[in-house]
Amino acid sequence: MGRPKYRVVNDHKSSFPYALIAVKGDELLVGKEDPEMPNWYWCKNIHDVEAWVPVTHITILGNKGILTQDYNSVELDVREGEVVQFLGETLGWMECLNYEWRYGWIPKDKLILI
């Protein structure tokens, strides 16, 4: 049995040209919560790379946080009609692989199960 497949129903273009990549146990500086997407926090690592991190991946202690699992913030650019493989879901976003085996996050509302 393979991974579930989803069809892209609306194009998605990455918001950032870079990614925050960190491993379980890494410490991050935790900033503001996203007012449009609750439970996503603007974080910065020791290399000054900043990105949104879901609360499901971090334990927040004041303005510091510890990752509870590996994390990669890269978003996946996709076009309507494209098919992707599902890897996981967190707070309105889905982790996917495209047909070129590229990994990234896509907003859940831009996908439909096929």
Helices and strands as residue ranges (DSSP letters): E 5-8, E 21-22, E 27-33, E 40-44, E 50-54, G 55-57, E 58-61, E 64-67, E 71-72, E 83-90, E 93-97, E 103-107, G 108-110, E 111-113
